[in-house]
Amino acid sequence: MKLFDWLRRPPPPPEILLPQWQAVLDLPLFAGLNRDDAWRLCVLGERFLSRKQWVGTEGLLVTDAMRRLLALTASLPILNLNEDSFDDWRGVILYPAPFVVRDARPEMLSVTQWGGVGVVHEEDQIQLGQARGDGPILLSWPDAERASQQLDGFNVILHEIAHKLDMLNGVADGFPPLHRGMQRLRWTEVWQANYRLMRWQARMGQLPHWLDAYACSSPAECFAVLSETFFELPFAVATDYPALYQQLVLFYRQDPRARLMGPHRAESTA
Ligand SMILES: [Zn+2]
């Protein structure tokens, strides 16, 4: 154990900590958490609050309530993962509206005996959020706040956090670092099969109504979009893509569907 850990103060007990976070815990995303899980989530939230640099752009004032909402939502996916999962980046940059980012998109024109010849297109894109490989996450605050008010499968905070977890072993590619006991081959098979299925469903106009077609744009977006819906609409994901839901349960080490059913109903349907 590092000296810093020895010196770290123990977290406040539940009776102190939970009331401080109650306004956020009351949101539907956190329904079904037992007292111990809620307390552990708040401990992670405190850690996120204190270790991140919070920046409001274009005059946006970042309040304590905003920080708490973002910190607790961002911490939900790592409730049963390493608490230091986000320690490799620091910035949370908030915008007062959807924002424009300039992306460089390389295009290969031809391949010669000396190598490839290509150009780089620069495009302006309007985005609600972005997880940057070189550091911070960027969020449109109104869209982040709206995402937290309802369980509709759209949650830009969870989406960008999923990208950050995906980036723990390099670029976001839909293949995050798996845990001991998880099978790389099984992960690949399940995601490839479901990604192909979703793209076919999109072409045929048969994509489930709850699923954002953006999931079909790349394996990285498929993982991020399905992570959003895993937490917001677990019954829908488990019903329409059961093998994929199971892989997400193994990856996040939690089962939002069982949580929402409650212990008694979960037992009766086991
Ligand atoms: Zn994305």
Boltz pocket constraint, residues with backbone or C-beta under 6 A from the ligand:
constraints:
  - pocket:
      binder: B
      contacts: [[A, 159], [A, 163], [A, 220], [A, 221], [A, 224]]
      max_distance: 6.0
